[in-house]
Amino acid sequence: MNTLGVLISGRGSNLQAIIDAMAAGRLDARIGAVISNRADAAGLARAASAGIEPIVVSHRHFATREDYDRALVDALRARRVDLVCLAGFMRLLSPVFVSAFPNAVLNIHPSLLPAFPGLDAQRQALDHGVKVTGATVHLVTPELDAGPIVLQAPVAVFDGDTVETLSARILAEEHRIYPEAVGLVLGRAWRVIVLNDDHNTFQGVAFALSNVLPGVSYDKGMELANRIHNSGQALVWSGEKETAELYWAQLHDFGLTMAPLEQ
């Protein structure tokens, strides 16, 4: 069984969603440790109530971000963590941490990335007047909120919404998709596709999208391929392994560069 390490800074509601999914049999994993940079984080009590080791590693005791991240890495490795889940962890991770767990750090963000990265994503959405925002689970890279997307959920923005009302609806979707995304990554039934600039690459992506996504034509697939490339995001497959392997072969025939995810 795979072991998770969860990093928190506050109430830990997404931590609770993961705990609940495991208890209900919807997620085949265990949590080896919950680590917070704040001793007053309410999520530590959630961990203790579930029989999970709560750990406080205060960033204030370290001279540099890198020194702090090395301490986190040591604590997680000591507990043989396979996948790290950020659940309201309010610190930027340095390359020291990310490189220690390549393609094995997940974060959840309250917007449809690449739109509205960083802090106050809900307010950003309201300020821009968008009609749809949402939640995104993505792999963590050294760049802020820029890693490959694993799973997303749209949330409508209503007239009269406040940051609080919109945040509450987004949070409900976060609780739904985060455990699902963890399961997808642990199942290894997907890969990150690195998009090239050549036309054959876009043809290959368009071909695959038009076959995989119901109702998507080849022309629409080509449009989506270009949009994915222009946004700077990678294309992620989260379907069944057998189907994924079929389309990897087809994409490869079109000259697509692929990088397998290895844990």
FINU-60465 format. One line per field, with one value per residue: y, x, z of N, C-alpha, C, O in turn. Coordinates in steps of 0.05 Angstrom, whole numbers, always signed. Atoms other than C-alpha are relative to their C-alpha. Example, Ala and Ser with C-alpha at 12.3 -4.5 7.8 and 13.67 -1.06 7.14 Angstrom:
BEGIN
n.Y	c(-24|-24)
n.X	c(+18|-16)
n.Z	c(+0|-1)
ca.Y	c(-90|-21)
ca.X	c(+246|+273)
ca.Z	c(+156|+143)
c.Y	c(+24|+22)
c.X	c(+18|-15)
c.Z	c(+0|+14)
o.Y	c(+24|+44)
o.X	c(+39|-5)
o.Z	c(+13|+18)
This chain:
BEGIN
n.Y	c(-24|-25|-17|-29|-20|-24|-24|-18|-23|-11|+17|+28|+11|+19|+24|+15|+13|+23|+19|+12|+17|+25|+14|+10|+19|-12|-6|+22|-11|-7|-24|+6|-22|-26|-19|-28|-20|-15|+17|-4|+9|+18|+26|+19|+15|+19|+23|+16|+14|+22|+18|-7|-15|-29|-10|-28|-8|-29|-13|-21|+11|+5|-25|-4|+16|+25|+16|+10|+21|+25|+13|+13|+24|+21|+11|+16|+24|+18|+14|+14|-12|+3|-23|-23|-16|-26|-5|-25|-5|-27|-7|+8|+20|-5|+23|+21|+18|+11|+19|+24|+16|-7|+8|+13|-20|-10|-23|-7|-29|-8|-12|+18|-8|-20|-25|-9|+13|-15|-5|-13|+7|-5|-28|-5|+8|-20|-25|+2|+3|+25|+14|+27|+4|+28|+11|+15|+15|+1|+7|-24|-6|-23|-23|-1|+9|+3|+28|+14|+3|+28|+1|-25|-1|-27|-11|-24|-25|-11|-28|-4|+16|-12|+18|+21|+19|+14|+18|+24|+19|+12|+18|+25|+14|+8|+24|+22|+8|+5|+29|+13|-6|+16|+27|+1|-1|+25|+21|-2|+5|-25|-11|-28|-3|-24|-8|-13|-22|+7|+4|+28|+4|-9|+19|+23|-6|-4|+27|+14|-13|+5|+27|+5|-17|+2|-24|-18|+5|-4|-29|-9|+11|-16|-25|+6|+5|-26|-14|+12|-8|-28|-5|+10|+24|+26|+16|+22|+21|+12|+22|+28|+5|+13|-20|-19|+11|-1|-27|-7|+10|-16|-26|+4|+1|-27|-14|-13|+7|+8|+5|+16|-7|+21|-8)
n.X	c(+17|-16|+1|+1|-8|+17|-11|+22|-6|+24|+22|-3|+25|-7|-11|+23|+12|-16|+5|+27|-1|-13|+18|+22|-10|-2|-28|-17|-25|-1|-15|-22|-5|+11|-20|+8|-19|+12|+9|+29|+17|+22|-2|-15|+20|+13|-18|-1|+25|+1|-22|-23|-20|-2|-27|-4|-27|+3|-20|-14|-25|-20|-10|+7|+22|-11|-5|+26|+10|-16|+11|+25|-7|-10|+23|+17|-15|-2|+25|+2|+22|-1|+12|+4|+24|+1|+28|-1|-27|-3|-28|-11|-21|-24|-9|-10|+22|+13|-18|-1|+24|+7|+27|+13|+11|+25|+12|+26|+1|+27|+6|-6|-26|-20|+12|+0|-19|-8|+18|+26|+10|+29|+4|-9|+22|+22|-10|-1|+27|+4|+25|-7|-27|+0|-21|-20|-22|-22|-26|-15|-27|-10|+15|+24|+25|-5|-5|+20|+26|+9|+29|+13|+29|+9|+19|+12|+0|+27|+3|+3|-19|-22|-22|+8|+19|-13|-20|+13|+7|-25|-10|+15|-11|-27|+3|+8|-19|-27|-5|+0|-25|-20|+2|-10|-30|-11|+5|-20|+12|-1|-26|-2|-8|-14|+8|-19|+11|+5|+28|+8|+7|+27|+17|+2|+17|+27|+10|+6|+22|+26|+8|+4|+21|+25|+10|-22|-8|-29|-6|+0|-24|-22|+2|-8|-28|-13|+5|-17|-28|-2|+4|-24|+6|-4|+24|-1|+20|+7|+19|-9|-27|+0|+8|-22|-22|+8|-3|-28|-11|+10|-13|-28|-1|+2|-23|+3|-19|+14|-17|+15|-2|-10|-1)
n.Z	c(+0|+2|-24|+5|-20|+4|-12|-5|-16|-13|-10|+10|+11|+21|-14|-9|+23|+6|-21|+4|+24|-8|-18|+16|+20|+27|+5|-11|-9|-28|-6|-18|-18|+6|-9|+2|-8|-22|-22|-6|+23|-8|+14|-16|-16|+18|+4|-25|-3|+19|-6|+18|-14|+6|-4|+4|+8|+3|+18|-15|-12|+21|+11|+28|+10|+8|-25|-10|+18|-5|-24|+8|+16|-18|-15|+18|+8|-23|-1|+26|+15|+29|+13|-18|+7|-13|-6|-15|-11|+9|+5|+26|-2|+16|+16|-17|-7|+24|+12|-18|+6|+28|+9|-22|-19|+10|-13|+10|+3|+4|+26|+22|+10|-8|-8|-27|-18|-23|-22|+5|+26|+2|+5|+27|+18|-2|+11|+29|+11|+15|-6|-10|-11|-9|-17|+15|-13|+18|-10|-9|+11|-14|+8|-15|+12|+29|+7|+16|-13|-3|-1|-4|-2|+4|-19|+11|-15|+1|-6|-29|-15|-16|-2|-18|+12|+21|-13|-12|+22|+10|-20|+2|+23|-8|-17|+18|+21|-10|-3|+26|+13|-14|+10|+28|+0|-11|+19|+21|+26|+16|+4|+9|+27|+5|+27|+18|+16|+28|+7|-3|-29|-4|+14|-16|-23|+10|+7|-24|-14|+14|-5|-28|-12|+14|+13|+9|+28|+5|+0|-27|-13|+7|-16|-28|-1|+1|-25|-21|+4|-4|-29|-14|-16|+12|+3|-18|+3|-26|+5|-5|+9|+26|+19|+1|+16|+28|+10|+0|+25|+22|-2|+8|+29|+10|-9|-27|-20|-25|-24|-19|-28|-17|-28)
ca.Y	c(+0|+69|+118|+192|+250|+310|+380|+431|+500|+509|+474|+413|+405|+373|+328|+307|+293|+246|+212|+202|+174|+122|+104|+94|+50|+100|+111|+53|+87|+105|+170|+162|+231|+299|+355|+428|+489|+517|+486|+516|+485|+454|+399|+368|+349|+318|+275|+253|+235|+190|+156|+191|+218|+295|+330|+403|+428|+503|+543|+594|+548|+547|+600|+588|+560|+506|+484|+479|+439|+390|+378|+364|+316|+279|+272|+246|+198|+170|+150|+121|+169|+154|+215|+284|+321|+395|+412|+485|+487|+561|+559|+558|+496|+503|+460|+423|+394|+384|+348|+300|+276|+281|+279|+259|+324|+344|+410|+434|+505|+543|+562|+530|+537|+567|+622|+659|+628|+649|+679|+702|+663|+670|+745|+746|+709|+758|+818|+793|+780|+708|+665|+599|+585|+521|+476|+444|+388|+392|+366|+414|+444|+499|+549|+573|+536|+518|+442|+392|+388|+322|+338|+398|+415|+476|+520|+572|+644|+674|+746|+772|+722|+743|+714|+674|+644|+628|+598|+552|+522|+514|+481|+429|+411|+409|+357|+315|+316|+315|+242|+222|+256|+222|+155|+171|+188|+127|+84|+108|+102|+168|+206|+277|+295|+347|+387|+405|+464|+424|+416|+340|+343|+384|+337|+279|+312|+333|+261|+233|+284|+273|+199|+203|+260|+249|+300|+331|+337|+336|+411|+422|+375|+417|+480|+447|+424|+494|+522|+472|+490|+565|+561|+528|+467|+394|+346|+293|+227|+201|+143|+68|+42|-1|+57|+103|+56|+54|+129|+136|+93|+135|+200|+173|+160|+234|+253|+271|+272|+235|+232|+174|+190|+148|+148)
ca.X	c(+0|+26|+42|+23|+54|+8|+34|-14|-13|-85|-152|-136|-204|-172|-132|-199|-226|-168|-177|-251|-237|-190|-240|-294|-250|-248|-173|-124|-69|-47|-21|+47|+51|+17|+68|+52|+96|+49|+37|-33|-57|-125|-109|-61|-120|-154|-93|-88|-162|-151|-91|-41|+24|+20|+87|+106|+167|+169|+202|+222|+277|+315|+359|+340|+281|+327|+348|+275|+257|+314|+285|+216|+248|+284|+219|+180|+235|+241|+168|+177|+128|+112|+70|+68|+1|+0|-66|-65|+10|+24|+97|+132|+174|+245|+277|+310|+243|+213|+275|+272|+203|+203|+132|+108|+83|+11|-23|-94|-110|-176|-179|-177|-103|-67|-118|-109|-46|-20|-57|-130|-150|-224|-219|-179|-236|-288|-245|-238|-312|-306|-368|-332|-274|-259|-208|-144|-100|-32|+38|+85|+145|+191|+148|+87|+23|+53|+59|+22|-52|-79|-153|-199|-270|-308|-349|-399|-392|-459|-481|-475|-421|-372|-304|-335|-393|-350|-295|-345|-369|-298|-278|-333|-304|-233|-256|-286|-229|-167|-175|-192|-130|-87|-114|-99|-27|-16|-47|+6|-43|-22|+38|+60|+65|+116|+90|+137|+127|+122|+57|+58|+57|-7|-37|-22|-52|-113|-121|-117|-164|-216|-215|-212|-261|-334|-359|-291|-278|-208|-211|-231|-175|-126|-152|-145|-75|-54|-87|-51|+15|+3|-17|+50|+15|+28|-25|-42|-78|-117|-155|-147|-77|-95|-129|-71|-20|-61|-61|+12|+29|-15|+14|+85|+70|+56|+123|+101|+153|+130|+160|+136|+120|+161|+156)
ca.Z	c(+0|-18|+37|+34|+70|+79|+91|+122|+153|+176|+186|+142|+108|+47|+93|+122|+53|+40|+107|+93|+24|+54|+108|+56|+12|-45|-38|-28|+11|+81|+111|+143|+173|+174|+179|+194|+197|+250|+318|+322|+256|+268|+219|+269|+313|+253|+241|+314|+315|+255|+287|+242|+269|+274|+267|+275|+237|+246|+190|+242|+267|+201|+171|+99|+59|+33|+103|+123|+61|+75|+144|+113|+63|+119|+159|+99|+76|+147|+140|+70|+37|-35|-51|-18|-16|-1|+34|+51|+62|+59|+39|-29|-37|-62|-116|-59|-39|-108|-134|-74|-96|-172|-201|-132|-100|-110|-95|-99|-121|-120|-194|-262|-274|-311|-294|-228|-197|-130|-71|-70|-131|-114|-110|-174|-208|-182|-201|-272|-279|-303|-305|-288|-243|-204|-171|-198|-173|-204|-197|-161|-197|-173|-211|-173|-192|-260|-257|-301|-286|-260|-248|-251|-232|-257|-210|-235|-212|-195|-195|-124|-105|-51|-39|+18|-21|-81|-37|-3|-70|-95|-30|-38|-106|-77|-26|-83|-133|-88|-65|-136|-163|-110|-133|-206|-191|-147|-201|-250|-308|-339|-363|-376|-449|-469|-528|-585|-632|-696|-733|-730|-654|-655|-706|-660|-599|-639|-664|-594|-564|-618|-603|-527|-513|-532|-582|-597|-671|-702|-713|-641|-619|-658|-624|-556|-572|-589|-527|-483|-514|-511|-437|-421|-391|-403|-427|-375|-386|-327|-359|-358|-368|-428|-464|-446|-477|-542|-549|-528|-589|-634|-607|-616|-689|-696|-666|-596|-542|-479|-409|-365|-293|-245|-170)
c.Y	c(+25|+17|+30|+15|+25|+24|+21|+25|+10|-22|-29|-12|-19|-24|-18|-15|-25|-22|-14|-18|-27|-16|-13|-20|+11|+7|-21|+11|+4|+26|-6|+22|+25|+20|+29|+18|+17|-19|+3|-8|-20|-27|-21|-16|-20|-25|-18|-16|-24|-20|+4|+17|+30|+10|+30|+5|+30|+12|+21|-9|-4|+27|+6|-18|-28|-18|-12|-23|-26|-14|-14|-26|-23|-13|-18|-26|-20|-16|-13|+10|-3|+25|+22|+16|+26|+6|+25|+6|+27|+8|-9|-21|+6|-24|-23|-21|-14|-21|-26|-18|+6|-11|-14|+20|+11|+25|+5|+31|+9|+17|-21|+10|-6|+27|+4|-16|+18|+5|+13|-6|+5|+29|+8|-7|+20|+27|+0|-5|-25|-13|-29|+1|-30|-8|-17|-15|-3|-10|+25|+1|+24|+26|+0|-8|-5|-29|-13|-5|-29|-1|+28|-3|+29|+8|+26|+23|+14|+30|+3|-17|+18|-20|-24|-20|-16|-20|-25|-20|-12|-21|-27|-17|-10|-27|-24|-10|-7|-30|-15|+4|-16|-29|-3|-1|-25|-23|+0|-5|+25|+9|+30|+0|+27|+9|+13|+22|-9|-7|-29|-6|+8|-18|-25|+4|+3|-27|-15|+12|-6|-28|-5|+15|-1|+27|+20|-8|+3|+29|+11|-11|+16|+26|-5|-4|+26|+16|-11|+9|+30|+7|-9|-25|-25|-14|-25|-20|-12|-23|-27|-5|-11|+20|+20|-10|+1|+28|+10|-9|+18|+28|-1|+0|+28|+17|+14|-10|-6|-6|-17|+11|-24|+9|-14)
c.X	c(+18|-4|+1|+12|-16|+12|-23|+11|-25|-20|+1|-26|+5|+14|-23|-14|+15|-4|-27|-1|+13|-18|-23|+8|+2|+29|+17|+27|-1|+16|+21|+5|-15|+19|-11|+23|-10|-11|-29|-18|-21|+1|+16|-18|-15|+17|+1|-26|-2|+23|+24|+20|+0|+28|+1|+29|-2|+22|+16|+26|+22|+8|-9|-24|+11|+6|-26|-10|+15|-11|-27|+6|+9|-23|-17|+14|+2|-26|-8|-24|+4|-10|-6|-24|+1|-30|-2|+26|+9|+30|+7|+22|+23|+6|+12|-21|-11|+18|+2|-23|-9|-27|-16|-8|-25|-9|-28|-3|-28|-5|+4|+26|+2|-12|+3|+18|+5|-22|-26|-11|-30|-5|+10|-22|-23|+9|+1|-27|-5|-26|+4|+28|+0|+23|+18|+18|+22|+26|+16|+27|+11|-14|-27|-25|+2|+4|-22|-26|-9|-31|-10|-30|-10|-21|-11|+3|-26|+1|-5|+19|+20|+23|-7|-18|+13|+20|-13|-8|+25|+11|-14|+11|+29|-2|-8|+23|+28|+5|+0|+26|+23|-1|+10|+30|+12|-4|+19|-11|-1|+29|-2|+10|+13|-5|+23|-14|-8|-29|-9|-7|-29|-20|-4|-17|-29|-13|-8|-24|-26|-9|-7|-24|-25|-8|+21|+9|+31|+7|+0|+24|+25|+0|+9|+30|+16|-4|+16|+28|+4|-2|+25|-5|+6|-27|+2|-22|-6|-20|+12|+27|+0|-7|+23|+22|-7|+5|+29|+12|-9|+13|+30|+3|-1|+23|-1|+21|-15|+20|-16|+3|+10|+2|+23)
c.Z	c(+0|+25|-9|+23|-6|+15|+3|+15|+16|+8|-11|-11|-23|+11|+9|-23|-9|+21|-4|-24|+6|+17|-15|-21|-28|-7|+15|+7|+31|+3|+21|+20|-11|+12|-4|+8|+23|+21|+6|-23|+10|-12|+15|+17|-17|-4|+25|+4|-19|+5|-17|+16|-8|+7|-5|-7|-7|-18|+15|+12|-20|-13|-29|-8|-7|+24|+11|-18|+3|+25|-6|-16|+18|+15|-17|-8|+23|+3|-26|-16|-30|-15|+21|-9|+16|+4|+17|+13|-11|-2|-28|+5|-19|-18|+17|+7|-24|-13|+17|-5|-29|-9|+22|+22|-13|+16|-10|+2|-7|-25|-21|-12|-30|+8|+30|+19|+24|+21|-10|-27|-3|-5|-28|-20|+0|-13|-30|-13|-15|+9|+11|+11|+10|+17|-18|+18|-21|+13|+6|-14|+15|-7|+14|-17|-31|-8|-16|+16|+0|-3|+5|+3|-3|+22|-12|+19|-4|+5|+30|+17|+15|+0|+18|-13|-23|+11|+10|-22|-12|+19|-1|-23|+6|+16|-17|-17|+11|+5|-26|-15|+13|-10|-28|-1|+11|-19|-24|-28|-17|-2|-7|-29|-4|-28|-14|-16|-28|-5|+4|+29|+5|-14|+18|+25|-8|-6|+25|+15|-13|+4|+30|+11|-16|-12|-9|-28|-3|+2|+29|+16|-7|+15|+29|+3|+0|+26|+22|-2|+7|+30|+16|+17|-15|-2|+17|-6|+26|-4|+7|-13|-28|-22|-3|-18|-30|-11|+2|-27|-23|+1|-9|-30|-12|+10|+26|+19|+26|+22|+20|+29|+16|+28|+14)
o.Y	c(+26|+17|+38|+7|+34|+22|+25|+25|+27|-42|-47|-36|-39|-46|-42|-37|-45|-45|-38|-39|-48|-41|-34|-31|-4|+14|-23|+10|+0|+32|-14|+17|+28|+20|+35|+10|+34|-38|-15|-1|-40|-47|-45|-40|-42|-48|-42|-39|-43|-39|-14|+35|+36|+4|+40|-3|+37|+6|+29|+7|-16|+45|+29|-38|-48|-42|-35|-43|-48|-39|-36|-46|-46|-37|-39|-47|-44|-38|-22|-6|+2|+31|+16|+23|+26|+6|+25|+18|+29|+29|-30|-17|+13|-45|-46|-45|-38|-41|-47|-42|+19|-35|-31|+13|+22|+27|-4|+43|-5|+39|-42|+26|-26|+46|-15|-28|+41|-10|+25|+12|+13|+36|+25|+9|+28|+40|+21|-3|-26|-8|-41|+12|-46|+9|-29|-4|-11|-9|+45|-19|+37|+45|-21|+4|+1|-35|-1|-12|-43|-18|+43|-23|+47|-10|+44|+20|+20|+41|-12|-15|+39|-43|-46|-44|-40|-43|-47|-44|-36|-42|-48|-41|-31|-45|-47|-34|-21|-41|-34|-15|-26|-41|-23|-16|-36|-42|-20|-13|+29|+0|+40|-13|+48|-6|+31|+25|+6|-16|-34|-23|-6|-22|-35|-13|-7|-32|-27|-3|-10|-34|-21|+4|+5|+47|+42|-30|+12|+36|+27|+3|+20|+36|+12|+4|+29|+29|+4|+16|+36|+28|-3|-33|-26|-8|-40|-11|-20|-28|-29|+7|-3|+20|+29|+5|+5|+30|+27|+6|+24|+39|+17|+10|+32|+42|+33|-34|+9|-17|-6|+21|-46|+32|-10)
o.X	c(+37|-26|+17|+12|-15|+17|-38|+33|-22|-13|-10|-30|-9|+11|-22|-23|+3|-6|-29|-14|+4|-20|-33|-9|+5|+35|+16|+46|-22|+32|+14|+14|-18|+24|-21|+40|+5|-25|-41|-42|-15|-9|+13|-13|-22|+7|-2|-25|-16|+27|+41|+11|+6|+38|-11|+47|-10|+45|+37|+43|+43|-8|-12|-29|-3|+1|-27|-20|+4|-11|-32|-7|+1|-24|-27|+2|+1|-25|-30|-40|+26|+0|-17|-26|+2|-45|-5|+27|+14|+38|-1|+39|+19|-5|+11|-16|-15|+7|+9|-21|-30|-32|-32|-9|-23|-3|-34|+5|-41|-17|+15|+27|-10|+3|+0|+9|-3|-42|-27|-21|-39|-23|-3|-27|-33|-7|-3|-30|-23|-36|-13|+46|-13|+34|+9|+28|+17|+29|+13|+42|-4|-14|-40|-30|-17|+10|-44|-25|-7|-42|+1|-41|+0|-35|+4|+2|-34|+19|-20|+18|+28|+20|+1|-14|+8|+23|-2|-5|+25|+21|-1|+13|+37|+13|-1|+27|+43|+25|+16|+37|+41|+20|+22|+42|+31|+11|+21|+4|-20|+46|-23|+30|+1|+3|+37|-38|-20|-44|-32|-25|-44|-42|-27|-34|-47|-37|-29|-41|-46|-33|-25|-39|-25|-7|+14|+18|+44|+28|+17|+35|+42|+21|+23|+42|+35|+15|+27|+41|+23|+9|+27|+12|+8|-45|+22|-45|+12|-37|+32|+33|+16|+6|+29|+33|+11|+16|+37|+28|+7|+21|+40|+23|+8|+23|+14|+26|-32|+41|-35|+25|-1|+10|+28)
o.Z	c(+15|+37|-25|+46|-29|+39|-16|+26|+33|+20|+2|-7|-26|+0|+6|-20|-16|+13|-1|-23|-4|+14|-7|-35|-47|-30|+39|-9|+43|-14|+43|+42|-35|+37|-25|+25|+34|+16|+18|-23|+22|-1|+11|+22|-8|-4|+23|+13|-12|-11|-20|+32|-31|+29|-24|+9|-29|-14|+5|+21|-13|-17|-37|+6|-3|+23|+19|-8|+1|+25|+4|-11|+15|+19|-7|-9|+19|+15|-30|-26|-40|-37|+42|-33|+41|-15|+41|+34|-35|+9|-38|+22|-42|-14|+8|+6|-25|-22|+6|+0|-33|-6|+16|+45|-36|+40|-33|+21|-23|-24|-16|-31|-39|+13|+46|+38|+25|+21|-31|-41|-25|-21|-41|-39|-21|-26|-43|-37|-32|+32|+23|-2|-3|+32|-37|+38|-43|+38|-7|-15|+31|+9|+16|-37|-46|-32|-18|+39|-21|-17|+21|-6|+11|+32|-19|+43|-26|+18|+42|+41|+5|-9|+12|-10|-25|+1|+8|-18|-19|+11|+2|-21|-3|+11|-10|-20|-1|-4|-30|-27|-1|-16|-35|-16|+0|-18|-38|-46|-32|+13|-15|-35|+3|-47|-4|-14|-43|+13|+12|+34|+17|-3|+20|+31|+5|+0|+27|+25|+0|+2|+36|+27|-40|+2|-18|-33|+16|+14|+36|+33|+11|+24|+40|+22|+16|+36|+39|+17|+21|+39|+39|+33|-40|+13|+15|-9|+41|+14|+21|-34|-45|-43|-26|-35|-47|-33|-14|-39|-40|-20|-21|-41|-35|+8|+32|+21|+35|+17|+31|+36|+13|+34|+38)
